[in-house]
């Protein structure tokens, strides 16, 4: 089996064996393709490590090239990365635990001077290459900009190997440009952004994307099994809990209006000509009847059941706003005991106020020490 060798430290004492991207399944992400690879091929450095020219955008089409697609590398199945164990242990407590004296077999081999090869078949070699360039101080090989896909891949590996501190300065450099692509509504990159913001503790953007998730998601995030991001279940559960309580609050407004009219007391106060009590009774009946009919036509009656699958807070609020309620006293030729009532006895306003309130109260998550 052909092995491509990348050297990050000519005096390195540790080999990391990664699988070529063409031979492994893409990361499981919700609507997101595999993280963008780094430029490979003729731009390799003299010591064998692959270079990514500073200033390149790893998310651009020009920068995407499979290291195994070059004619000289068509047979490549694995990538061997020669690194310094000391650098790696200093940057990652995970590798430190693995390689320190007398703990695991790899550490014992390393201390005895033997050849140590650690297979990492699940890690993306292109993303890992960026990390290793940072770890080994190869600053000229670290890209000035990265795409959302690459940043997502970095969040996965940084969380896995606990390399937060070593990449912190680069994250600060990348974010001003990267956040220009921050989604304004729920899309296929939302989980990626939650992963990025959570792992790298980017507070403002974290609030933004988690608010979007609460407001526009229609089911628990990631329940389709198509993502593998380092997002704690506590975060997912908080978002889902807010979605359900928000939808429930909106639906309760419909129930509250029905309960108002489901009593012996007449709500309408219009001075109808003729049989006043009958007309007022009929007016009340028209309001609640039109509410039920309109809610039914929009799928809100009978009331949807928990967990409100397929319903978001935003979608439900928009539906609430367009419900059509009518009352006999809405006609302009009646007189009133006091001031003219709002349309449908003010119940239209009540519904719209509830919709506005539900959206306004939907706030993003903050880092509070529990996540």
MIKOL-336116 format. One line per 4 residues: number of its first residue (from 1); their letters; for each residue z negated, x negated, y of N, C-alpha, C, O. Coordinates in steps of 0.05 Angstrom, whole numbers. Layout:
BEGIN
NUM> a> Z,X,Y,Z,X,Y,Z,X,Y,Z,X,Y ~ ...
END
This chain:
BEGIN
1> xxxx> 0,-17,-24,0,0,0,0,-18,25,-17,-35,28 ~ 19,-12,43,21,-28,68,-3,-23,86,-11,0,89 ~ -13,-44,98,-36,-41,117,-28,-54,143,-21,-78,144 ~ -31,-39,164,-26,-50,191,-53,-60,202,-73,-46,200
5> xxxx> -53,-85,212,-78,-97,222,-79,-98,252,-59,-106,265 ~ -101,-89,263,-105,-90,292,-130,-107,296,-151,-102,284 ~ -128,-127,314,-151,-145,318,-163,-140,346,-149,-143,366 ~ -188,-133,345,-202,-128,370,-221,-152,377,-229,-156,399
9> xxxx> -227,-168,357,-242,-192,360,-232,-212,339,-236,-208,315 ~ -218,-234,348,-207,-254,329,-229,-266,311,-223,-275,289 ~ -253,-266,321,-276,-277,305,-292,-254,292,-315,-258,285 ~ -280,-231,290,-294,-208,279,-302,-212,250,-291,-228,235
13> xxxx> -323,-197,243,-334,-199,216,-335,-173,201,-348,-170,180 ~ -321,-153,212,-322,-126,200,-295,-113,202,-281,-114,223 ~ -286,-101,180,-260,-87,179,-265,-57,177,-279,-48,159 ~ -254,-42,195,-255,-13,194,-228,-3,184,-207,-9,196
17> xxxx> -228,11,162,-203,20,149,-198,49,155,-212,67,145 ~ -178,55,172,-172,82,179,-145,90,168,-128,73,163 ~ -141,116,164,-116,126,153,-96,132,175,-103,143,196 ~ -71,124,170,-50,129,190,-48,158,196,-50,175,178
21> xxxx> -44,166,221,-44,194,230,-25,211,214,-31,235,209 ~ -2,200,205,18,216,191,9,223,163,21,240,150 ~ -13,211,154,-23,215,127,-47,233,125,-57,239,104 ~ -58,241,149,-82,258,149,-76,284,162,-58,286,178
25> xxxx> -91,304,155,-87,330,167,-96,330,196,-115,316,203 ~ -83,345,213,-91,347,241,-119,358,243,-128,373,226 ~ -134,350,264,-161,361,268,-159,391,270,-140,402,282 ~ -179,405,260,-179,434,261,-189,442,288,-213,441,294
29> xxxx> -170,451,305,-178,460,331,-165,487,336,-144,493,325 ~ -177,503,353,-168,530,358,-144,529,376,-147,526,401 ~ -120,532,364,-96,532,380,-89,505,393,-73,503,411 ~ -101,483,382,-97,457,394,-86,438,373,-97,437,351
33> xxxx> -65,424,379,-53,405,360,-70,380,358,-90,378,372 ~ -62,362,341,-76,338,337,-78,322,363,-59,323,379 ~ -100,308,368,-103,293,392,-81,273,396,-71,260,377 ~ -72,270,421,-49,252,427,-54,224,419,-76,213,425
37> xxxx> -35,211,406,-39,183,398,-34,164,421,-23,172,442 ~ -41,139,417,-36,118,437,-9,105,431,1,106,409 ~ 3,94,451,28,80,448,25,56,429,6,41,432 ~ 42,54,409,41,32,390,68,18,390,87,26,403
41> xxxx> 70,-3,373,96,-15,369,99,-42,383,82,-59,379 ~ 119,-44,399,126,-70,411,107,-79,432,108,-102,440 ~ 89,-62,441,70,-69,462,44,-81,450,24,-83,464 ~ 45,-90,425,21,-101,413,15,-128,426,33,-142,434
45> xxxx> -11,-134,428,-20,-159,441,-16,-182,422,-10,-178,398 ~ -19,-206,433,-14,-230,417,-34,-232,394,-27,-243,373 ~ -58,-221,397,-77,-224,375,-75,-200,356,-92,-198,338 ~ -55,-184,359,-50,-163,339,-60,-135,347,-52,-116,334
49> xxxx> -77,-133,367,-87,-106,374,-66,-91,390,-51,-103,405 ~ -64,-65,386,-45,-49,400,-53,-44,428,-77,-38,433 ~ -35,-46,447,-41,-42,475,-32,-15,485,-12,-4,476 ~ -47,-4,503,-39,19,519,-40,11,548,-61,6,559
53> xxxx> -16,9,560,-15,-2,587,-33,14,606,-33,39,605 ~ -49,0,623,-65,14,643,-48,32,660,-26,25,668 ~ -59,56,666,-44,74,683,-28,94,667,-17,113,679 ~ -24,89,641,-8,108,625,-24,133,620,-49,133,619
57> xxxx> -10,155,617,-22,181,611,-18,187,582,5,191,573 ~ -39,186,566,-37,190,538,-28,217,530,-21,222,507 ~ -29,236,549,-20,263,542,9,267,547,20,288,540 ~ 23,249,560,51,253,566,69,248,542,61,234,523
61> xxxx> 92,260,542,110,258,520,119,229,516,123,220,493 ~ 122,214,538,131,187,536,111,169,522,118,149,510 ~ 85,177,524,64,160,513,58,166,484,42,153,472 ~ 70,187,473,64,195,446,84,183,426,108,188,427
65> xxxx> 73,166,408,90,153,388,73,146,364,52,133,367 ~ 82,155,341,67,149,316,70,120,309,92,110,307 ~ 48,106,304,50,77,297,64,73,271,74,51,265 ~ 67,94,254,80,91,229,109,100,230,122,100,209
69> xxxx> 119,107,253,146,117,255,166,95,261,190,99,256 ~ 157,72,271,175,50,276,186,41,249,173,42,229 ~ 212,32,250,225,24,225,210,2,211,210,1,186 ~ 197,-16,226,183,-38,214,156,-29,202,145,-44,186
73> xxxx> 147,-5,210,121,4,201,123,30,184,103,43,180 ~ 147,37,175,151,62,161,133,65,137,125,87,130 ~ 127,42,124,111,43,99,81,43,105,65,42,86 ~ 73,43,130,45,41,137,30,65,127,37,88,132
77> xxxx> 8,60,113,-9,81,103,-37,79,114,-50,99,118 ~ -46,54,119,-73,50,130,-72,30,153,-54,14,155 ~ -93,32,169,-95,14,192,-122,0,189,-143,13,188 ~ -121,-27,189,-145,-43,187,-152,-54,214,-135,-67,227
81> xxxx> -176,-48,224,-185,-57,250,-206,-78,247,-228,-72,237 ~ -200,-102,256,-219,-125,255,-236,-124,280,-226,-127,302 ~ -263,-120,276,-280,-117,299,-305,-134,296,-310,-146,275 ~ -321,-135,317,-346,-149,317,-368,-130,310,-373,-110,324
85> xxxx> -383,-135,289,-405,-118,281,-427,-117,302,-439,-96,306 ~ -431,-139,316,-452,-140,336,-445,-122,359,-462,-107,369 ~ -420,-123,368,-411,-105,389,-415,-75,381,-424,-58,396 ~ -406,-70,356,-407,-43,346,-436,-32,343,-441,-10,350
89> xxxx> -453,-49,333,-482,-41,330,-495,-37,357,-513,-20,360 ~ -487,-53,377,-499,-50,404,-490,-24,417,-505,-11,432 ~ -465,-16,411,-454,8,424,-461,34,409,-462,55,421 ~ -466,32,383,-470,56,367,-495,54,349,-495,37,331
93> xxxx> -515,71,353,-538,71,335,-531,79,307,-545,72,288 ~ -509,93,303,-500,101,277,-490,77,261,-498,73,238 ~ -474,60,274,-465,36,261,-488,16,258,-489,0,238 ~ -506,16,277,-529,-2,275,-546,5,250,-554,-13,235
97> xxxx> -550,30,245,-565,38,222,-551,31,196,-563,25,176 ~ -524,32,197,-509,26,173,-507,-4,167,-507,-12,144 ~ -507,-20,188,-501,-49,185,-525,-67,188,-523,-91,182 ~ -547,-57,197,-570,-75,200,-580,-85,173,-575,-73,153
101> xxxx> -595,-106,174,-604,-120,150,-620,-102,131,-638,-88,139 ~ -611,-103,106,-627,-91,84,-628,-61,83,-645,-50,69 ~ -609,-47,97,-610,-18,96,-590,-7,77,-597,6,57 ~ -565,-11,83,-543,-1,65,-528,-25,54,-532,-48,62
105> xxxx> -511,-19,34,-496,-41,21,-479,-56,40,-476,-80,38 ~ -467,-42,60,-450,-55,80,-466,-76,96,-457,-98,101 ~ -491,-68,103,-508,-87,117,-516,-111,101,-516,-133,111 ~ -521,-107,76,-528,-130,58,-504,-148,55,-508,-173,55
109> xxxx> -480,-137,52,-456,-154,49,-452,-170,75,-445,-193,74 ~ -456,-156,97,-452,-169,123,-471,-193,127,-463,-214,136 ~ -496,-189,119,-516,-210,122,-510,-234,103,-517,-256,109 ~ -498,-228,81,-493,-249,61,-467,-264,67,-460,-283,54
113> xxxx> -453,-255,88,-428,-268,96,-404,-258,81,-382,-270,83 ~ -406,-237,65,-384,-227,50,-366,-210,67,-373,-201,89 ~ -342,-205,57,-323,-188,71,-332,-159,70,-338,-148,48 ~ -334,-146,93,-343,-118,94,-320,-100,104,-309,-105,126
117> xxxx> -314,-81,88,-293,-61,96,-306,-33,95,-316,-25,74 ~ -305,-19,117,-316,8,118,-293,28,122,-279,28,142 ~ -288,44,102,-267,64,104,-276,88,122,-298,98,119 ~ -258,95,140,-264,118,158,-240,136,157,-225,139,177
121> xxxx> -235,149,135,-210,165,131,-209,190,149,-187,200,153 ~ -231,199,159,-231,224,174,-227,220,204,-224,239,219 ~ -227,195,213,-226,189,242,-198,183,250,-182,170,236 ~ -191,192,274,-164,187,285,-163,159,295,-178,151,313
125> xxxx> -145,142,283,-144,114,291,-136,110,320,-144,90,332 ~ -120,128,331,-111,124,359,-134,129,378,-137,114,398 ~ -151,149,373,-174,154,389,-195,132,385,-208,122,404 ~ -198,123,360,-217,102,354,-209,76,367,-226,60,375
129> xxxx> -183,72,370,-173,48,384,-183,46,413,-190,25,423 ~ -183,70,426,-193,70,454,-222,63,454,-231,47,471 ~ -238,74,436,-266,67,435,-271,38,430,-288,25,443 ~ -256,26,411,-260,-2,404,-252,-20,427,-264,-41,431
133> xxxx> -231,-13,442,-224,-29,466,-247,-28,486,-252,-49,499 ~ -260,-5,489,-282,-4,507,-306,-20,497,-318,-35,512 ~ -312,-17,472,-335,-31,459,-331,-61,461,-351,-75,466 ~ -307,-71,458,-302,-100,458,-295,-111,486,-287,-134,488
137> xxxx> -298,-94,506,-293,-104,534,-264,-109,540,-258,-124,558 ~ -246,-97,525,-217,-101,530,-208,-80,551,-192,-62,545 ~ -218,-83,575,-215,-63,596,-186,-58,604,-179,-36,612 ~ -169,-78,601,-141,-75,609,-126,-58,589,-104,-48,595
141> xxxx> -137,-54,566,-124,-38,545,-134,-9,545,-125,8,530 ~ -153,-3,562,-164,24,564,-147,39,584,-143,30,607 ~ -136,63,577,-119,78,595,-133,87,620,-157,94,619 ~ -118,88,642,-130,98,667,-132,129,667,-150,140,681
145> xxxx> -115,142,651,-116,171,649,-113,179,620,-100,165,604 ~ -125,201,613,-122,212,586,-117,242,588,-123,254,608 ~ -106,253,567,-100,282,566,-125,297,556,-144,285,546 ~ -124,323,557,-145,340,547,-148,335,517,-170,334,506
149> xxxx> -125,332,503,-126,328,474,-140,302,467,-156,301,448 ~ -133,281,481,-146,255,476,-175,256,483,-192,246,468 ~ -182,269,505,-210,271,513,-226,287,492,-249,281,487 ~ -213,307,481,-226,322,460,-232,305,436,-253,306,424
153> xxxx> -212,289,428,-216,270,406,-238,250,411,-253,244,393 ~ -239,241,436,-261,223,443,-288,236,441,-307,224,433 ~ -289,261,449,-315,276,448,-325,278,419,-349,276,414 ~ -306,282,401,-313,284,373,-324,258,362,-345,257,349
157> xxxx> -310,235,368,-319,210,357,-344,199,372,-362,187,360 ~ -345,204,398,-369,195,413,-394,209,403,-415,197,400 ~ -391,235,398,-414,249,387,-421,240,359,-444,237,352 ~ -401,235,343,-405,227,315,-419,200,313,-437,197,296
161> xxxx> -411,182,330,-423,154,329,-443,149,351,-452,126,354 ~ -449,169,367,-469,167,388,-463,144,408,-479,127,413 ~ -438,144,418,-429,123,436,-428,133,465,-411,124,481 ~ -445,151,473,-444,163,499,-445,143,522,-430,144,541
165> xxxx> -464,125,520,-469,106,543,-445,88,547,-438,82,570 ~ -433,78,526,-412,58,529,-387,70,542,-371,55,554 ~ -383,96,540,-359,109,551,-364,123,578,-346,133,590 ~ -389,124,586,-397,140,609,-381,133,635,-372,151,649
169> xxxx> -378,108,640,-363,100,665,-334,108,663,-323,117,683 ~ -322,106,640,-294,114,637,-290,144,640,-271,154,651 ~ -310,159,629,-309,188,632,-309,196,662,-294,214,670 ~ -325,183,678,-326,188,706,-299,181,719,-291,195,739
173> xxxx> -286,161,709,-260,154,720,-238,174,713,-221,180,729 ~ -239,184,688,-219,202,678,-221,231,689,-201,244,693 ~ -246,240,694,-250,268,699,-237,279,725,-227,301,724 ~ -237,264,747,-225,276,771,-196,286,767,-189,307,777
177> xxxx> -180,271,753,-153,279,747,-152,300,724,-137,319,726 ~ -169,296,704,-168,313,681,-176,342,688,-165,361,677 ~ -196,345,706,-206,371,712,-186,389,728,-190,412,732 ~ -163,376,736,-142,392,748,-130,412,728,-118,432,736
181> xxxx> -133,406,703,-122,423,682,-143,442,670,-139,454,649 ~ -166,444,684,-187,461,675,-177,490,675,-165,499,694 ~ -181,505,653,-169,532,651,-182,551,671,-206,550,676 ~ -166,569,681,-176,590,699,-181,616,683,-193,635,694
185> xxxx> -172,617,659,-177,640,641,-178,629,612,-171,606,607 ~ -186,646,594,-189,638,566,-161,630,555,-143,646,556 ~ -159,606,544,-135,598,531,-142,580,508,-165,577,501 ~ -121,568,496,-125,552,472,-141,526,476,-149,513,457
189> xxxx> -144,518,501,-159,493,507,-189,498,513,-203,479,517 ~ -198,523,512,-225,529,521,-246,515,503,-265,503,514 ~ -243,516,477,-262,502,459,-261,472,464,-282,459,463 ~ -238,461,468,-235,433,474,-252,426,499,-266,406,500
193> xxxx> -249,442,520,-264,437,544,-294,440,541,-309,425,552 ~ -302,459,525,-331,462,520,-341,437,506,-363,427,512 ~ -326,427,486,-333,403,472,-335,379,491,-354,364,490 ~ -315,376,508,-315,354,527,-339,355,546,-353,335,549
197> xxxx> -343,378,558,-364,381,577,-392,379,564,-410,368,576 ~ -394,389,540,-420,388,527,-427,359,519,-449,349,525 ~ -409,345,506,-414,318,496,-419,299,519,-437,282,518 ~ -403,301,540,-405,282,562,-423,293,585,-425,280,606
201> xxxx> -436,316,581,-455,327,600,-443,330,628,-454,319,648 ~ -420,344,630,-407,349,655,-415,377,664,-403,397,656 ~ -435,378,681,-449,403,687,-432,425,699,-431,447,689 ~ -419,419,722,-405,440,736,-382,452,719,-379,477,718
205> xxxx> -367,435,706,-345,445,690,-356,459,665,-343,478,655 ~ -379,450,655,-391,463,632,-399,492,639,-394,511,623 ~ -410,496,663,-416,523,672,-391,540,674,-391,564,666 ~ -370,528,684,-345,543,688,-333,552,661,-326,576,658
209> xxxx> -330,534,642,-317,541,617,-334,559,600,-324,576,585 ~ -360,556,601,-377,573,585,-378,601,597,-382,621,583 ~ -376,603,624,-374,630,636,-348,644,627,-348,667,621 ~ -326,629,627,-301,640,618,-304,650,589,-294,672,582
213> xxxx> -317,634,572,-321,642,544,-337,667,542,-331,685,526 ~ -359,669,558,-375,694,558,-359,718,567,-361,740,556 ~ -344,714,588,-330,736,602,-306,746,586,-300,770,586 ~ -291,727,574,-265,735,563,-262,733,533,-242,742,522
217> xxxx> -281,721,519,-279,720,490,-283,748,478,-298,764,489 ~ -270,752,455,-271,778,442,-285,777,415,-288,798,402 ~ -295,754,408,-309,750,383,-323,723,384,-319,708,403 ~ -341,717,365,-354,691,365,-334,668,365,-316,669,349
221> xxxx> -338,649,382,-320,626,383,-320,611,357,-341,605,346 ~ -296,604,348,-294,587,324,-299,600,298,-300,587,277 ~ -301,627,297,-306,641,272,-282,641,253,-284,648,230 ~ -258,634,264,-235,633,247,-233,607,231,-215,604,215
225> xxxx> -253,590,234,-253,565,219,-233,544,227,-229,525,214 ~ -220,549,250,-199,531,259,-208,511,280,-192,503,297 ~ -233,504,280,-242,483,299,-263,466,286,-278,475,268 ~ -265,442,295,-285,423,284,-296,407,307,-296,382,306
229> xxxx> -307,421,327,-317,407,351,-347,404,349,-361,420,336 ~ -358,384,363,-387,380,363,-401,398,383,-415,389,401 ~ -398,424,379,-411,444,396,-433,457,379,-428,469,359 ~ -458,454,388,-480,465,372,-478,495,368,-468,509,386
233> xxxx> -488,505,346,-487,534,341,-504,549,362,-498,572,367 ~ -524,536,373,-540,549,394,-522,556,418,-525,578,430 ~ -503,539,425,-485,544,448,-467,568,441,-463,586,457 ~ -455,567,417,-437,588,408,-453,615,407,-442,635,416
237> xxxx> -477,614,397,-493,639,395,-500,650,422,-501,674,426 ~ -506,632,441,-513,642,468,-489,656,481,-492,677,494 ~ -466,644,478,-441,656,489,-436,683,476,-430,703,490 ~ -438,684,450,-433,709,435,-454,730,442,-447,754,445
241> xxxx> -479,722,445,-500,741,452,-495,754,479,-499,778,483 ~ -486,738,499,-480,748,525,-456,767,524,-455,787,539 ~ -436,760,508,-413,777,506,-422,805,496,-414,826,507 ~ -437,805,475,-446,831,463,-464,847,482,-460,871,485
245> xxxx> -483,833,495,-500,848,514,-485,858,538,-491,879,549 ~ -465,842,547,-449,851,570,-432,875,563,-431,894,579 ~ -420,875,540,-404,899,532,-422,923,528,-416,945,536 ~ -445,918,515,-464,940,511,-474,952,537,-477,977,539
249> xxxx> -479,935,557,-487,945,583,-466,963,596,-473,984,607 ~ -441,955,594,-420,971,605,-417,998,591,-414,1019,603 ~ -419,998,564,-417,1022,549,-440,1041,554,-438,1065,553 ~ -463,1029,560,-487,1045,565,-484,1062,591,-498,1082,594
253> xxxx> -467,1053,609,-462,1068,633,-449,1095,626,-455,1116,639 ~ -431,1095,607,-418,1120,598,-440,1138,587,-441,1162,593 ~ -457,1127,569,-478,1143,557,-497,1154,579,-506,1177,577 ~ -503,1138,599,-522,1146,620,-511,1170,635,-525,1189,642
257> xxxx> -485,1170,641,-472,1192,655,-473,1217,638,-479,1239,648 ~ -467,1214,613,-468,1237,595,-496,1249,594,-499,1274,594 ~ -515,1232,593,-543,1241,592,-551,1256,617,-567,1275,617 ~ -540,1247,640,-546,1261,665,-538,1290,664,-552,1308,673
261> xxxx> -514,1294,653,-503,1322,652,-512,1337,627,-506,1361,624 ~ -525,1323,609,-534,1336,584,-562,1349,588,-578,1349,569 ~ -567,1358,611,-593,1371,617,-588,1398,631,-565,1404,640 ~ -608,1414,632,-605,1441,643,-600,1441,673,-589,1459,684
265> xxxx> -610,1420,687,-607,1418,716,-577,1415,723,-564,1398,711 ~ -568,1431,742,-541,1428,752,-539,1406,773,-555,1405,791 ~ -519,1389,770,-516,1366,788,-500,1374,813,-506,1366,835 ~ -479,1390,809,-461,1397,831,-476,1413,853,-492,1431,846
269> xxxx> -472,1406,878,-485,1420,900,-465,1433,919,-472,1439,942 ~ -441,1438,909,-420,1449,927,-424,1479,931,-432,1494,912 ~ -419,1489,955,-421,1517,962,-394,1531,955,-378,1537,973 ~ -390,1536,929,-366,1550,921,-367,1579,931,-389,1591,934
273> xxxx> -344,1591,935,-343,1620,941,-344,1635,915,-332,1627,895 ~ -358,1656,915,-361,1672,891,-386,1666,876,-407,1661,888 ~ -384,1665,850,-407,1661,832,-415,1631,833,-404,1615,819 ~ -434,1625,851,-441,1597,856,-450,1582,831,-441,1560,826
277> xxxx> -468,1594,816,-479,1580,793,-459,1575,771,-459,1553,759 ~ -441,1594,767,-420,1589,746,-401,1567,755,-394,1550,738 ~ -393,1567,780,-374,1546,789,-387,1519,789,-374,1499,781 ~ -412,1517,796,-426,1491,795,-429,1482,766,-425,1458,761
281> xxxx> -435,1500,749,-437,1494,720,-410,1484,710,-408,1464,695 ~ -389,1497,718,-362,1489,710,-354,1462,721,-341,1446,708 ~ -363,1457,746,-357,1431,758,-370,1408,743,-358,1388,738 ~ -396,1412,736,-410,1392,720,-395,1388,693,-392,1365,684
285> xxxx> -387,1410,681,-373,1408,655,-347,1393,658,-339,1378,640 ~ -333,1397,680,-308,1383,685,-312,1353,687,-296,1337,677 ~ -334,1345,700,-339,1316,703,-344,1303,676,-331,1283,669 ~ -362,1314,661,-368,1302,635,-345,1304,615,-340,1287,599
289> xxxx> -331,1327,617,-308,1330,599,-286,1310,605,-274,1299,587 ~ -280,1307,631,-259,1287,638,-267,1259,631,-250,1242,624 ~ -293,1253,633,-303,1227,625,-298,1222,595,-288,1201,587 ~ -306,1242,579,-303,1239,550,-273,1237,542,-266,1220,525
293> xxxx> -257,1253,555,-228,1253,549,-215,1226,556,-200,1215,541 ~ -222,1216,580,-211,1191,590,-221,1167,573,-206,1149,566 ~ -247,1168,567,-259,1146,551,-246,1146,523,-241,1125,512 ~ -242,1169,512,-229,1171,486,-201,1160,486,-193,1146,467
297> xxxx> -186,1166,507,-158,1156,508,-157,1126,512,-137,1114,506 ~ -179,1114,522,-180,1085,525,-196,1071,503,-202,1047,506 ~ -202,1085,483,-216,1073,460,-246,1068,464,-258,1052,450 ~ -258,1081,484,-286,1077,490,-303,1101,481,-328,1101,485
301> xxxx> -291,1121,468,-306,1143,458,-293,1153,432,-269,1159,432 ~ -308,1156,410,-336,1149,407,-341,1120,415,-323,1103,413 ~ -366,1114,423,-372,1087,432,-367,1067,410,-375,1071,387 ~ -354,1044,416,-350,1023,397,-377,1013,387,-398,1015,401
305> xxxx> -378,1003,363,-403,994,350,-406,964,352,-387,949,354 ~ -431,955,352,-438,927,351,-425,915,325,-427,928,304 ~ -413,891,326,-414,871,348,-391,873,368,-385,853,381 ~ -378,896,370,-356,900,390,-333,880,386,-323,869,405
309> xxxx> -326,877,361,-304,858,355,-278,866,370,-271,889,371 ~ -265,846,381,-240,851,396,-244,860,424,-225,867,438 ~ -269,861,434,-274,869,461,-289,848,477,-309,836,468 ~ -278,842,500,-291,823,519,-305,838,541,-299,862,546
313> xxxx> -322,825,556,-335,837,579,-313,843,600,-314,865,611 ~ -295,825,605,-275,829,625,-257,853,618,-251,870,635 ~ -248,853,593,-230,875,585,-244,902,587,-233,922,596 ~ -269,903,578,-284,928,579,-289,937,608,-288,961,614
317> xxxx> -295,918,625,-300,924,653,-274,935,666,-276,955,681 ~ -252,923,660,-226,933,671,-220,961,661,-210,978,676 ~ -227,967,636,-223,994,625,-241,1014,638,-233,1036,645 ~ -266,1006,642,-286,1024,656,-276,1032,683,-280,1055,692
321> xxxx> -264,1013,697,-255,1018,725,-233,1039,726,-230,1053,747 ~ -217,1042,705,-194,1060,707,-199,1087,693,-181,1103,691 ~ -224,1091,684,-230,1117,673,-226,1139,694,-235,1136,717 ~ -214,1161,687,-208,1182,706,-228,1205,703,-228,1219,683
325> xxxx> -244,1209,723,-264,1231,724,-256,1249,746,-248,1241,768 ~ -257,1275,741,-250,1295,762,-272,1316,763,-286,1321,743 ~ -274,1329,786,-293,1351,790,-280,1373,807,-263,1368,823 ~ -289,1397,802,-278,1419,818,-283,1416,848,-266,1423,864
329> xxxx> -306,1404,854,-313,1401,883,-298,1378,896,-303,1373,920 ~ -281,1364,882,-264,1344,894,-243,1356,912,-233,1343,930 ~ -237,1382,908,-217,1395,925,-227,1397,953,-251,1401,958 ~ -209,1395,973,-217,1393,1001,-225,1420,1015,-233,1420,1038
333> xxxx> -223,1443,1001,-227,1468,1014,-255,1480,1009,-259,1504,1012 ~ -274,1464,1000,-301,1474,995,-319,1464,1017,-313,1445,1032 ~ -343,1476,1019,-364,1466,1037,-387,1457,1020,-390,1464,997 ~ -404,1440,1032,-426,1428,1017,-453,1433,1031,-454,1437,1056
337> xxxx> -474,1433,1015,-500,1438,1026,-509,1416,1045,-522,1420,1065 ~ -501,1391,1039,-508,1368,1056,-482,1353,1063,-464,1365,1074 ~ -481,1327,1056,-457,1312,1061,-437,1315,1039,-445,1321,1016 ~ -411,1312,1044,-391,1314,1023,-397,1294,1001,-403,1271,1007
341> xxxx> -396,1302,976,-403,1283,954,-380,1263,950,-357,1268,958 ~ -386,1242,937,-366,1223,928,-350,1235,906,-359,1253,893 ~ -325,1226,901,-309,1237,880,-324,1238,853,-338,1219,846 ~ -321,1260,839,-334,1264,813,-364,1260,815,-376,1247,797
345> xxxx> -376,1270,836,-405,1269,840,-415,1240,842,-438,1234,837 ~ -397,1222,850,-405,1193,853,-405,1178,826,-412,1155,826 ~ -396,1191,805,-397,1178,779,-374,1157,776,-377,1138,761 ~ -353,1160,790,-332,1140,790,-342,1114,803,-338,1092,792
349> xxxx> -356,1117,825,-368,1094,838,-389,1081,820,-391,1056,818 ~ -404,1097,806,-424,1087,788,-411,1069,766,-422,1048,759 ~ -390,1079,755,-376,1063,734,-365,1037,745,-367,1016,733 ~ -352,1039,769,-341,1014,780,-362,994,789,-358,970,786
353> xxxx> -384,1004,799,-406,986,806,-417,972,781,-424,949,782 ~ -418,987,759,-428,975,734,-409,953,725,-417,932,715 ~ -383,958,728,-363,938,720,-365,913,737,-365,890,727 ~ -368,917,763,-371,894,781,-396,878,775,-396,853,775
357> xxxx> -418,892,769,-443,879,764,-442,863,738,-453,841,737 ~ -429,874,718,-427,860,692,-412,834,695,-420,814,683 ~ -391,833,711,-376,809,714,-391,789,732,-391,765,727 ~ -404,799,752,-419,782,771,-443,769,756,-449,745,762
361> xxxx> -456,783,739,-480,773,725,-473,754,702,-491,742,690 ~ -447,752,696,-439,734,674,-437,706,684,-417,698,696 ~ -458,690,679,-459,663,689,-456,643,666,-462,649,643 ~ -446,619,673,-443,598,653,-469,586,644,-490,590,657
365> xxxx> -468,571,623,-492,558,612,-498,533,628,-480,521,641 ~ -523,525,628,-531,500,641,-546,483,620,-556,493,600 ~ -547,457,625,-562,439,607,-592,442,614,-601,431,634 ~ -606,456,596,-634,461,602,-653,447,583,-677,453,583
369> xxx> -643,428,568,-661,413,550,-663,424,522,-673,410,504 ~ -653,448,518,-653,459,491,-627,455,476,-625,459,452 ~ -606,446,491,-581,440,479,-572,412,487,-551,402,478
END
